[in-house]
Every structure is written in structure tokens, then in C-alpha cells.
Amino acid sequence: MDSFLELLTKDFDSNPLFAFFSKEEFDEFLDIATIEKFGSGEVLFKKDDEPQGLYFFFQGKVQITRAKPNRPPRVIAEIEAPTILGEMAMLVHRLRTSTATTLSESTVLLFARDDYNRLLGENNLMAFKLSHNMGIILAKRIEMMNKSMMDTKQEFKEFSSFKNSLFNDWNF
């Protein structure tokens, strides 16, 4: 077993994705998930792709980009392991809204969306706990985004005030 998987297995209950999981539920997750390896520069998914599932990154770095028509792609984020990608695609079926490209050799556990939906249909408790945990992770990300937006708004106000002072108050 990969050294990270050994560490993950040892301390799985400290990972927010596996909060409230029993050891049996965690083992079930590992049995269903597949380990996938990607080289640097490989595309995990592209904008408008059908979602494959939840990517649990435990090694590597990925760049998220988004392109608008007639414009070059814009880097949204660069994310390092450990992290997850695809939680929105798991919870809400929609096409991918961005492109994910590896920036280094990367290893992920892929938990397929079809398996997740099958387990939900079977009223599998592990799948419901996974849903709950993904919701918490998303809520925390939204909270961080809101804080960042408020900080940016405050910085903009300060810049505007300085600009007004610079052009209105200073006489040369």
C-alpha cells in the first residue's frame, strides 16, 4: 500500500472528508475508489465534460482554469494535495465548469459518481455521511470566499479613498 494510503488509513477520522465514518465505512470507500496516477501537464477534466466523480488528491498539484469565449483561459486556482476536487459534481449533476490540469505528477483516489449514486439509491450510510462531509467542506470554502471578497472590498475602499486624497487634497 502506498505510504500516503497507510497514513490516511491510520488517521482517516481526522480528515474532514471522512468525519463520522466508521473504520468499516472508510474501508468501503477505499474498496470502491480507484487509485489513478497522472503525469505533469495531464488534463483531469475539461470544461463541459460529464463529471466522473470525486477526486481525492493525495499527491501533486493541479491548476484550475476557466475560459470564456474569445478569451484565453484564466487561472482560477492552483491547489496542492491533500485536497478534493469534484464535490459539486457529486452533489449536483452538471457539466464541469472549469478545466483541471496537473502541474506535477499526481496521485488521486477517484470515487466514481456512478458508485456514489448507486450507494445513495441503496440508502448506504457511508454515502450519506460522504454527502454531509462534502457539504461541510463546500460551506467552509464559501465562507473563505466570502471573507476574501469582503477583504478585497475593504482594500478597494481604502485604495479609492487614497486615490481621491491624492488627486483632490494634494496641491502641486
TORDREN-501568 format. One record per residue (C-alpha): residue number from 1; residue in one letter; y negated, z negated, x negated. Coordinates in Angstrom, 1 decimal. Layout:
REM residues N
    i  aa       v       w       u
  NUM   a       Y       Z       X
...
***
This chain:
REM residues 172
    i  aa       v       w       u
    1   m     0.0     0.0     0.0
    2   d    -3.5     0.8    -1.2
    3   s    -5.3    -2.2    -2.7
    4   f    -8.0    -2.0    -0.1
    5   l    -5.5    -1.9     2.7
    6   e    -3.9    -5.0     1.2
    7   l    -7.3    -6.8     1.1
    8   l    -8.1    -5.5     4.6
    9   t    -4.8    -6.8     5.9
   10   k    -5.3   -10.2     4.2
   11   d    -8.8   -10.7     5.6
   12   f    -8.7    -8.4     8.7
   13   d   -10.1   -11.1    11.0
   14   s   -13.3   -11.4     9.0
   15   n   -14.1    -7.7     9.7
   16   p   -16.2    -7.1    12.8
   17   l   -14.1    -4.1    13.9
   18   f   -11.1    -6.4    14.2
   19   a   -12.7    -9.5    15.6
   20   f   -10.5   -11.2    18.2
   21   f    -7.4    -9.2    17.0
   22   s    -4.1   -11.0    16.6
   23   k    -2.1   -10.1    13.5
   24   e     0.2    -8.0    15.8
   25   e    -2.7    -6.1    17.2
   26   f    -4.1    -5.4    13.8
   27   d    -0.6    -4.2    12.6
   28   e    -0.5    -1.9    15.7
   29   f    -3.9    -0.5    14.8
   30   l    -2.6     0.3    11.3
   31   d     0.6     1.8    12.6
   32   i    -1.4     4.2    14.8
   33   a    -4.2     5.0    12.3
   34   t    -3.6     7.6     9.6
   35   i    -4.9     7.5     6.1
   36   e    -6.9    10.5     5.1
   37   k    -8.4    11.4     1.8
   38   f   -11.4    13.7     1.2
   39   g   -12.9    15.1    -1.9
   40   s   -16.6    15.1    -2.6
   41   g   -18.5    17.7    -0.5
   42   e   -16.0    17.9     2.3
   43   v   -17.1    18.0     5.9
   44   l   -15.6    15.4     8.1
   45   f   -17.1    16.8    11.2
   46   k   -19.8    19.2    12.2
   47   k   -22.5    19.1    14.9
   48   d   -20.9    20.3    18.2
   49   d   -17.3    19.5    17.1
   50   e   -15.0    17.8    19.5
   51   p   -14.6    14.2    18.4
   52   q   -11.3    13.4    16.6
   53   g   -11.6     9.7    16.6
   54   l   -12.9     6.6    14.8
   55   y   -13.3     6.8    11.0
   56   f   -12.9     3.5     9.2
   57   f   -14.3     4.3     5.7
   58   f   -12.9     2.0     3.1
   59   q   -13.7     4.1     0.0
   60   g   -16.5     6.5    -0.6
   61   k   -19.9     7.6     0.6
   62   v   -20.9    10.0     3.4
   63   q   -24.1    11.8     4.2
   64   i   -25.1    12.3     7.9
   65   t   -27.3    15.3     8.6
   66   r   -28.8    16.8    11.7
   67   a   -30.1    20.3    12.1
   68   k   -32.5    21.7    14.7
   69   p   -32.6    25.4    15.5
   70   n   -34.5    27.4    12.9
   71   r   -34.9    24.4    10.6
   72   p   -33.0    23.2     7.6
   73   p   -30.7    20.2     8.1
   74   r   -32.3    16.8     7.8
   75   v   -30.6    13.8     6.2
   76   i   -30.3    11.1     8.7
   77   a   -28.4     8.6     6.5
   78   e   -26.2     8.1     3.5
   79   i   -23.6     5.5     4.2
   80   e   -21.2     3.7     1.8
   81   a   -17.9     2.1     2.5
   82   p   -16.9    -0.1     4.1
   83   t   -18.2     1.2     7.4
   84   i   -17.2     3.0    10.6
   85   l   -18.2     6.4    12.0
   86   g   -17.5     7.8    15.4
   87   e   -17.7     4.8    17.6
   88   m   -19.9     6.6    20.0
   89   a   -17.5     9.5    20.2
   90   m   -14.7     7.0    21.0
   91   l   -16.6     5.2    23.8
   92   v   -18.4     8.2    25.3
   93   h   -16.8    11.7    25.2
   94   r   -19.4    14.1    23.9
   95   l   -19.6    16.6    21.2
   96   r   -20.7    15.5    17.7
   97   t   -24.5    15.3    17.4
   98   s   -24.6    15.4    13.6
   99   t   -22.6    16.6    10.5
  100   a   -20.9    14.2     8.1
  101   t   -20.2    15.3     4.6
  102   t   -18.6    13.2     1.8
  103   l   -20.8    12.6    -1.2
  104   s   -17.9    11.2    -3.3
  105   e   -14.1    11.0    -3.0
  106   s   -13.5     9.1     0.2
  107   t   -10.6     7.5     1.9
  108   v   -10.6     6.6     5.6
  109   l    -8.4     5.3     8.3
  110   l    -8.6     7.7    11.3
  111   f    -7.8     6.2    14.6
  112   a    -7.4     9.2    16.9
  113   r    -9.3     9.4    20.1
  114   d    -6.2    10.6    22.0
  115   d    -4.3     7.5    20.9
  116   y    -7.2     5.3    21.9
  117   n    -7.4     6.9    25.4
  118   r    -3.6     6.6    25.8
  119   l    -3.7     2.9    24.9
  120   l    -6.6     2.3    27.4
  121   g    -4.6     4.1    30.1
  122   e    -1.7     1.7    29.3
  123   n    -4.1    -1.3    29.6
  124   n    -3.4    -2.2    26.0
  125   l    -5.3    -5.3    25.0
  126   m    -5.8    -4.1    21.4
  127   a    -7.7    -1.0    22.7
  128   f    -9.9    -3.2    24.9
  129   k   -10.7    -5.5    22.0
  130   l   -11.5    -2.5    19.9
  131   s   -13.9    -1.2    22.6
  132   h   -15.5    -4.6    22.8
  133   n   -16.0    -4.7    19.0
  134   m   -17.3    -1.2    18.8
  135   g   -19.9    -2.2    21.5
  136   i   -21.0    -5.2    19.4
  137   i   -21.3    -3.0    16.3
  138   l   -23.4    -0.5    18.2
  139   a   -25.6    -3.2    19.7
  140   k   -26.3    -4.6    16.2
  141   r   -27.1    -1.1    15.0
  142   i   -29.6    -0.6    17.9
  143   e   -31.1    -4.0    17.1
  144   m   -31.6    -3.0    13.4
  145   m   -33.1     0.4    14.5
  146   n   -35.5    -1.3    16.9
  147   k   -36.6    -3.7    14.1
  148   s   -37.1    -0.8    11.7
  149   m   -39.1     1.1    14.4
  150   m   -41.3    -1.9    15.0
  151   d   -41.9    -2.4    11.3
  152   t   -42.8     1.2    10.9
  153   k   -45.2     0.9    13.9
  154   q   -46.9    -2.1    12.2
  155   e   -47.2    -0.2     8.9
  156   f   -48.7     2.7    10.7
  157   k   -51.3     0.5    12.4
  158   e   -52.2    -1.1     9.0
  159   f   -52.5     2.4     7.5
  160   s   -54.7     3.6    10.4
  161   s   -56.9     0.6    10.0
  162   f   -57.2     1.1     6.3
  163   k   -57.9     4.9     6.8
  164   n   -60.7     4.0     9.3
  165   s   -62.1     1.5     7.0
  166   l   -62.0     3.9     4.1
  167   f   -63.9     6.6     5.9
  168   n   -66.2     4.5     8.1
  169   d   -67.0     1.4     6.1
  170   w   -67.4     2.7     2.6
  171   n   -70.6     4.5     1.8
  172   f   -70.9     6.5    -1.3
***
